[in-house]
Amino acid sequence: MAVDEKDRFGDKLRDVERAREDQYFADRDRKLVQEIRAKDEEAEKAAGVVRCPKDGTRLEQHSHHDVTVEECPTCHGVWLDYGELHAMAGKENDGWIARWLRNEFRKAE
């Protein structure tokens, strides 16, 4: 009977060792993934890659009315900087968008 108890205790020790080993490798993998993501983010920033502020998807550049703008392929949001907005406003003469853009530029100046 003492032999059976020793074997059960030995099995428990092996299970604990495996669990600790699994936890160690899971923690190490998690740290490595975080490091890789950080390096990728730094490389994207250096390359000028912009992400959508709404859903984090990489923005694609498209030309609308001869003005290059950044557009999100998933939510279809369009982002313009001041110069792009000014160029778009210059092309628009009639309509509510033109009135709104002219009003916005008067506030900014």
Backbone bond lengths (Angstrom), bond angles and torsions (degrees), N, CA, C in turn:
res aa  C-N    CA-C-N  psi(-1)  N-CA   C-N-CA  omega(-1)  CA-C   N-CA-C  phi
1 M - - - 1.441 - - 1.523 111.06 -
2 A 1.285 118.76 -33.26 1.463 122.21 178.69 1.529 110.33 -66.43
3 V 1.330 116.81 -32.17 1.460 120.13 179.35 1.524 110.40 -67.02
4 D 1.338 117.93 -42.17 1.459 121.79 179.20 1.525 111.57 -62.41
5 E 1.331 116.63 -42.10 1.465 120.44 179.79 1.522 110.11 -64.52
6 K 1.337 116.86 -38.44 1.460 120.63 -179.66 1.533 109.53 -66.27
7 D 1.303 117.49 -40.95 1.461 120.44 179.94 1.531 110.87 -65.49
8 R 1.333 117.44 -41.18 1.458 119.65 178.47 1.529 110.29 -63.53
9 F 1.314 117.02 -39.52 1.457 121.37 178.52 1.533 110.08 -66.51
10 G 1.341 116.64 -38.95 1.463 120.71 177.61 1.519 111.72 -64.25
11 D 1.316 116.96 -38.60 1.466 120.58 176.81 1.523 111.23 -63.34
12 K 1.312 116.24 -40.84 1.462 120.48 178.89 1.526 110.14 -63.39
13 L 1.308 117.70 -41.30 1.470 120.96 179.31 1.529 110.72 -63.85
14 R 1.319 116.64 -42.68 1.462 119.66 177.90 1.529 111.08 -63.64
15 D 1.325 117.32 -39.60 1.463 120.71 177.46 1.528 111.38 -62.81
16 V 1.331 116.40 -41.13 1.464 120.67 178.66 1.521 109.99 -65.95
17 E 1.329 117.34 -41.77 1.468 120.77 178.43 1.532 110.73 -61.75
18 R 1.311 117.37 -43.07 1.476 121.17 178.58 1.529 110.93 -63.67
19 A 1.324 116.00 -41.32 1.466 119.89 179.78 1.523 110.69 -63.83
20 R 1.332 116.77 -42.92 1.469 120.17 178.29 1.522 110.98 -64.78
21 E 1.324 116.33 -39.58 1.461 120.33 178.17 1.527 110.71 -64.87
22 D 1.321 117.17 -44.00 1.461 121.04 177.51 1.530 111.00 -60.78
23 Q 1.333 115.98 -42.36 1.464 120.59 179.47 1.526 110.64 -64.27
24 Y 1.323 117.10 -41.59 1.470 121.45 178.94 1.530 110.78 -59.85
25 F 1.329 116.47 -48.67 1.461 119.73 -178.51 1.530 111.71 -69.29
26 A 1.311 118.03 -34.46 1.462 120.42 176.64 1.528 110.40 -64.50
27 D 1.336 117.49 -43.23 1.465 121.24 177.24 1.521 111.28 -63.84
28 R 1.330 116.82 -42.61 1.462 120.59 179.81 1.527 110.76 -64.56
29 D 1.327 117.18 -42.34 1.468 120.82 178.33 1.528 111.18 -63.78
30 R 1.327 116.73 -40.09 1.460 121.13 179.21 1.536 110.56 -62.08
31 K 1.324 116.83 -43.11 1.468 120.89 178.57 1.529 111.01 -65.00
32 L 1.324 116.94 -41.69 1.464 120.04 179.06 1.529 111.60 -63.88
33 V 1.318 116.91 -40.45 1.462 120.47 178.74 1.526 109.98 -64.23
34 Q 1.333 117.67 -41.16 1.463 121.14 177.84 1.526 110.95 -62.59
35 E 1.313 117.59 -41.42 1.467 121.11 178.75 1.525 110.99 -64.60
36 I 1.328 116.88 -42.29 1.465 120.64 179.38 1.522 110.19 -64.48
37 R 1.325 117.53 -43.25 1.466 120.59 178.70 1.524 111.15 -62.39
38 A 1.335 116.84 -41.33 1.463 120.30 179.19 1.526 110.63 -62.94
39 K 1.335 117.09 -42.06 1.468 120.37 178.17 1.522 111.08 -64.72
40 D 1.341 117.33 -40.59 1.457 121.39 178.38 1.529 111.12 -62.86
41 E 1.339 116.45 -41.96 1.455 120.37 179.33 1.531 110.64 -64.47
42 E 1.331 117.24 -40.95 1.460 120.84 178.23 1.529 110.39 -64.11
43 A 1.330 117.08 -42.09 1.462 120.71 179.73 1.531 110.55 -65.23
44 E 1.344 117.36 -39.36 1.458 120.37 178.16 1.521 111.00 -65.68
45 K 1.327 117.50 -40.81 1.466 120.25 178.27 1.519 110.47 -63.79
46 A 1.328 116.97 -41.45 1.463 120.60 179.24 1.530 110.90 -65.57
47 A 1.320 117.20 -32.99 1.463 121.59 -179.24 1.530 111.94 -84.15
48 G 1.329 117.27 -6.32 1.459 120.52 179.41 1.505 114.19 82.53
49 V 1.314 117.97 22.52 1.463 121.47 179.01 1.525 108.69 -76.50
50 V 1.325 115.71 132.69 1.451 121.10 -179.02 1.525 108.46 -113.60
51 R 1.318 116.13 140.17 1.463 121.11 178.98 1.516 110.48 -110.24
52 C 1.315 115.03 151.80 1.460 121.77 -179.84 1.533 109.51 -65.26
53 P 1.325 118.00 128.19 1.466 119.15 179.07 1.528 112.95 -70.11
54 K 1.322 116.57 -17.13 1.466 120.12 -178.29 1.521 112.03 -83.87
55 D 1.358 117.15 -49.24 1.465 119.21 -175.01 1.528 114.38 -127.18
56 G 1.327 118.74 0.67 1.460 121.53 174.82 1.520 115.72 81.18
57 T 1.315 118.07 5.05 1.460 121.84 179.05 1.527 109.48 -73.97
58 R 1.307 115.72 147.08 1.460 120.67 178.18 1.532 109.64 -66.05
59 L 1.337 116.35 128.14 1.453 121.14 -178.50 1.518 110.88 -78.05
60 E 1.318 115.46 145.70 1.463 122.01 177.85 1.515 108.50 -111.11
61 Q 1.326 116.19 145.70 1.454 119.99 178.81 1.521 110.12 -90.14
62 H 1.340 115.20 133.30 1.454 122.61 177.66 1.517 108.76 -134.52
63 S 1.308 115.50 154.28 1.455 120.57 178.77 1.524 109.63 -103.08
64 H 1.326 115.87 123.15 1.461 122.88 176.42 1.521 107.30 -124.32
65 H 1.323 116.34 119.08 1.467 121.46 179.70 1.530 111.10 54.56
66 D 1.317 116.27 44.58 1.470 123.99 179.07 1.521 113.56 63.09
67 V 1.322 117.67 21.51 1.465 122.56 175.69 1.522 107.00 -122.52
68 T 1.323 116.76 127.95 1.463 120.90 179.80 1.524 109.30 -84.20
69 V 1.329 116.22 123.74 1.461 122.50 -179.69 1.523 109.04 -126.74
70 E 1.338 116.26 160.92 1.455 121.91 177.05 1.528 108.33 -95.90
71 E 1.343 115.45 131.92 1.459 120.74 -177.80 1.523 109.69 -130.43
72 C 1.330 116.31 140.01 1.457 122.08 177.83 1.524 108.92 -86.18
73 P 1.344 118.27 126.25 1.462 119.94 -178.96 1.533 113.76 -71.94
74 T 1.335 118.75 -18.10 1.463 119.73 -177.73 1.525 112.69 -95.63
75 C 1.333 118.03 -48.79 1.468 119.51 -178.25 1.525 112.13 -98.54
76 H 1.336 116.98 -6.36 1.464 124.24 177.49 1.528 113.23 61.78
77 G 1.332 116.67 25.78 1.458 120.83 173.19 1.521 109.52 -74.27
78 V 1.335 116.13 148.67 1.458 121.61 -179.48 1.519 107.54 -120.37
79 W 1.340 115.81 132.20 1.460 121.12 -179.48 1.512 109.89 -119.13
80 L 1.330 114.25 132.57 1.458 122.06 -178.41 1.519 108.75 -124.63
81 D 1.316 116.94 144.48 1.458 118.52 169.49 1.526 107.33 -92.17
82 Y 1.321 117.40 179.63 1.461 121.09 -173.87 1.529 111.38 -59.99
83 G 1.316 117.76 -44.06 1.460 120.98 -179.44 1.518 112.54 -64.44
84 E 1.315 116.71 -40.15 1.466 120.30 178.46 1.527 110.66 -66.96
85 L 1.312 116.48 -40.93 1.457 120.70 177.94 1.529 110.37 -63.74
86 H 1.323 116.56 -41.78 1.462 121.51 179.01 1.537 110.20 -63.33
87 A 1.327 117.92 -41.94 1.463 121.68 178.74 1.524 110.96 -64.63
88 M 1.331 117.54 -40.79 1.461 121.04 178.32 1.523 110.25 -66.07
89 A 1.318 117.51 -38.55 1.465 121.20 -179.94 1.517 110.50 -66.69
90 G 1.329 117.44 -35.56 1.455 120.79 179.16 1.518 112.59 -66.53
91 K 1.311 117.87 -27.57 1.463 121.78 -179.27 1.527 111.97 -82.94
92 E 1.308 117.06 -20.14 1.464 122.47 -177.63 1.528 108.73 -94.69
93 N 1.311 118.49 125.48 1.456 121.93 -179.69 1.520 112.39 -109.25
94 D 1.310 117.68 -46.56 1.458 121.71 -177.12 1.516 109.17 -114.91
95 G 1.298 115.62 156.09 1.458 120.11 174.74 1.519 111.93 111.56
96 W 1.305 114.27 166.48 1.455 120.25 -175.73 1.517 112.02 -67.95
97 I 1.341 117.96 -30.76 1.466 120.24 179.26 1.521 109.90 -65.06
98 A 1.321 117.11 -43.05 1.464 120.61 179.56 1.522 110.57 -62.57
99 R 1.319 117.00 -44.17 1.469 119.72 178.74 1.519 110.94 -62.22
100 W 1.328 116.51 -43.49 1.464 120.42 -179.77 1.531 110.58 -64.06
101 L 1.348 117.02 -45.55 1.458 119.97 -179.56 1.522 111.86 -63.65
102 R 1.330 117.98 -41.97 1.465 120.49 177.88 1.519 109.97 -61.64
103 N 1.329 116.81 -40.99 1.450 121.03 178.61 1.537 110.97 -63.76
104 E 1.327 116.79 -40.59 1.470 120.66 178.32 1.523 111.79 -64.42
105 F 1.334 116.86 -39.49 1.459 120.26 -179.56 1.526 111.10 -69.60
106 R 1.318 117.51 -32.92 1.464 119.37 177.98 1.516 110.28 -66.56
107 K 1.354 117.41 -36.17 1.462 121.06 177.66 1.520 111.66 -67.27
108 A 1.336 116.70 -38.60 1.470 121.54 -175.59 1.515 111.73 -72.89
109 E 1.316 118.38 -29.47 1.464 121.11 -175.77 1.490 113.38 -87.23
